[in-house]
Amino acid sequence: MSAESIVPGRAARAREFRRILAEMLKIDRVRGGLVVAADGLVIAASLPRGIAVEPLAALAATLGRELEVGADRLKRTPFHAALFSADNGTVFLGSSPVGFVVVLGDREVNVGLVQWALRKALATLEGAWGTASHVPATPEDM
Amino acid sequence: MGFLRLLSRIWDAITSLTRPPNAATLFRRADLYRQEGRFEEAAELVAQGLRLAPSNGVGHLLSAYLHLAFRQIGPAKSELQFVLQADPYHPRALLGLAKIALEERDLAACRPFLDKALQYYPDFPEARALQEMVAGWATTVAAPGQSPAYTGPPLQVERLKPPAGGREFVLAQTDGTLVFSQQGDKDAEDLAAHVTQVYRIASATLQRAGLGALRRGIVQAATETSFFRSNDRLILALSFPQDIKIGFGLLETDKLWTNSLRELGVRP
């Protein structure tokens, strides 16, 4: 049995990552985003001019791994999404088997809408990986 | 002669289609799959390649990357060490080991890997970003039982008024010193160490994205949602059951933050 026949749709994963990122970037006040593997490899990225991809990806993957490893150390359940806000905007981070989805929003970004869109994106990624999770129908249901 | 050369080229092209790929070809294809997030197929090709060329450094490096992508830290570490045996200054292998040391909260091991990676490759952006991040860390997050002692005013839980539904309330200084916790000593130190590490890495990520200093955070897991509040000196973390409304959690965290600052005599 070939690897391709074990889990359908693997060949379409790269396309799916780019599509997910493009969907996130359509949200008002979202400035950029990237999909980064747990080892720091950038799989897809679209960032504003002036923000270098590799350093941000390295830090985001490190943050994602600390959230995963820390939860494990504290015997908590694994994190699936996080956000960190500063005076000028917010970094959203979602965990998936392929790695982490990172979204950058400015200070006016609709946090609830991005969280919901991120949950949808993560469910899609999990589906591409062979496991799917439930997503609320609207941001208000979260 | 031209005709013979043409025949030879055609013959090479035909046989290359039927000949099994060599290790270099397998690794090249594995790397392409890896870049598309097709880690399982990449791992199969790397395993095939390493059977053909067991000492190939590229193969072992790819194997390490894939183990990291699958969150298999032990095997990744072994593969990176294998690469370094052949090339002690391999920047990617050094970066990989630095990242693993960071995960293990072993800052003393992490820093030399980054320094060495940048010694010959000063324009290595990922290593530079991590080096700049850890450079600002005064000390490593302390091991259990070795945390620096808090010397400020003692805090009374009844004056802080943590919310009834909240749990795992912890207040720490940004250097990892535990200021207050609702939990026992050992659990409190572990929690403070994690909260401090999240604060440090999240702060570096926000700064790198040009967004400023960390003020708030929310971490959602299957069974709980944790809220963070911080300034340049203090970090507060508080967890609620997973079904908490985000607005309520933010409000309660803000109240607890205000009470904590007041009790510590810190201006908001």
Boltz contact constraints between the chains, C-beta under 6 A:
constraints:
  - contact:
      token1: [A, 3]
      token2: [B, 40]
      max_distance: 6.0
  - contact:
      token1: [A, 3]
      token2: [B, 41]
      max_distance: 6.0
  - contact:
      token1: [A, 3]
      token2: [B, 44]
      max_distance: 6.0
  - contact:
      token1: [A, 10]
      token2: [B, 38]
      max_distance: 6.0
  - contact:
      token1: [A, 13]
      token2: [B, 36]
      max_distance: 6.0
  - contact:
      token1: [A, 13]
      token2: [B, 37]
      max_distance: 6.0
  - contact:
      token1: [A, 13]
      token2: [B, 38]
      max_distance: 6.0
  - contact:
      token1: [A, 14]
      token2: [B, 36]
      max_distance: 6.0
  - contact:
      token1: [A, 17]
      token2: [B, 37]
      max_distance: 6.0
  - contact:
      token1: [A, 37]
      token2: [B, 69]
      max_distance: 6.0
  - contact:
      token1: [A, 38]
      token2: [B, 68]
      max_distance: 6.0
  - contact:
      token1: [A, 38]
      token2: [B, 69]
      max_distance: 6.0
  - contact:
      token1: [A, 38]
      token2: [B, 71]
      max_distance: 6.0
  - contact:
      token1: [A, 39]
      token2: [B, 65]
      max_distance: 6.0
  - contact:
      token1: [A, 39]
      token2: [B, 68]
      max_distance: 6.0
  - contact:
      token1: [A, 39]
      token2: [B, 69]
      max_distance: 6.0
  - contact:
      token1: [A, 43]
      token2: [B, 37]
      max_distance: 6.0
  - contact:
      token1: [A, 54]
      token2: [B, 125]
      max_distance: 6.0
  - contact:
      token1: [A, 54]
      token2: [B, 126]
      max_distance: 6.0
  - contact:
      token1: [A, 55]
      token2: [B, 125]
      max_distance: 6.0
  - contact:
      token1: [A, 55]
      token2: [B, 129]
      max_distance: 6.0
  - contact:
      token1: [A, 55]
      token2: [B, 208]
      max_distance: 6.0
  - contact:
      token1: [A, 56]
      token2: [B, 208]
      max_distance: 6.0
  - contact:
      token1: [A, 58]
      token2: [B, 126]
      max_distance: 6.0
  - contact:
      token1: [A, 58]
      token2: [B, 129]
      max_distance: 6.0
  - contact:
      token1: [A, 58]
      token2: [B, 130]
      max_distance: 6.0
  - contact:
      token1: [A, 59]
      token2: [B, 129]
      max_distance: 6.0
  - contact:
      token1: [A, 59]
      token2: [B, 204]
      max_distance: 6.0
  - contact:
      token1: [A, 59]
      token2: [B, 205]
      max_distance: 6.0
  - contact:
      token1: [A, 59]
      token2: [B, 208]
      max_distance: 6.0
  - contact:
      token1: [A, 60]
      token2: [B, 205]
      max_distance: 6.0
  - contact:
      token1: [A, 62]
      token2: [B, 201]
      max_distance: 6.0
  - contact:
      token1: [A, 63]
      token2: [B, 201]
      max_distance: 6.0
  - contact:
      token1: [A, 63]
      token2: [B, 202]
      max_distance: 6.0
  - contact:
      token1: [A, 63]
      token2: [B, 205]
      max_distance: 6.0
  - contact:
      token1: [A, 65]
      token2: [B, 103]
      max_distance: 6.0
  - contact:
      token1: [A, 66]
      token2: [B, 197]
      max_distance: 6.0
  - contact:
      token1: [A, 66]
      token2: [B, 198]
      max_distance: 6.0
  - contact:
      token1: [A, 66]
      token2: [B, 201]
      max_distance: 6.0
  - contact:
      token1: [A, 69]
      token2: [B, 103]
      max_distance: 6.0
  - contact:
      token1: [A, 70]
      token2: [B, 194]
      max_distance: 6.0
  - contact:
      token1: [A, 76]
      token2: [B, 221]
      max_distance: 6.0
  - contact:
      token1: [A, 77]
      token2: [B, 221]
      max_distance: 6.0
  - contact:
      token1: [A, 77]
      token2: [B, 222]
      max_distance: 6.0
  - contact:
      token1: [A, 77]
      token2: [B, 223]
      max_distance: 6.0
  - contact:
      token1: [A, 79]
      token2: [B, 219]
      max_distance: 6.0
  - contact:
      token1: [A, 79]
      token2: [B, 221]
      max_distance: 6.0
  - contact:
      token1: [A, 81]
      token2: [B, 220]
      max_distance: 6.0
  - contact:
      token1: [A, 82]
      token2: [B, 219]
      max_distance: 6.0
  - contact:
      token1: [A, 83]
      token2: [B, 218]
      max_distance: 6.0
  - contact:
      token1: [A, 84]
      token2: [B, 202]
      max_distance: 6.0
  - contact:
      token1: [A, 84]
      token2: [B, 214]
      max_distance: 6.0
  - contact:
      token1: [A, 84]
      token2: [B, 217]
      max_distance: 6.0
  - contact:
      token1: [A, 85]
      token2: [B, 215]
      max_distance: 6.0
  - contact:
      token1: [A, 85]
      token2: [B, 216]
      max_distance: 6.0
  - contact:
      token1: [A, 86]
      token2: [B, 206]
      max_distance: 6.0
  - contact:
      token1: [A, 86]
      token2: [B, 211]
      max_distance: 6.0
  - contact:
      token1: [A, 86]
      token2: [B, 212]
      max_distance: 6.0
  - contact:
      token1: [A, 86]
      token2: [B, 213]
      max_distance: 6.0
  - contact:
      token1: [A, 86]
      token2: [B, 214]
      max_distance: 6.0
  - contact:
      token1: [A, 86]
      token2: [B, 215]
      max_distance: 6.0
  - contact:
      token1: [A, 87]
      token2: [B, 212]
      max_distance: 6.0
  - contact:
      token1: [A, 88]
      token2: [B, 211]
      max_distance: 6.0
  - contact:
      token1: [A, 88]
      token2: [B, 212]
      max_distance: 6.0
  - contact:
      token1: [A, 89]
      token2: [B, 211]
      max_distance: 6.0
  - contact:
      token1: [A, 91]
      token2: [B, 205]
      max_distance: 6.0
  - contact:
      token1: [A, 91]
      token2: [B, 206]
      max_distance: 6.0
  - contact:
      token1: [A, 91]
      token2: [B, 209]
      max_distance: 6.0
  - contact:
      token1: [A, 98]
      token2: [B, 37]
      max_distance: 6.0
  - contact:
      token1: [A, 104]
      token2: [B, 209]
      max_distance: 6.0
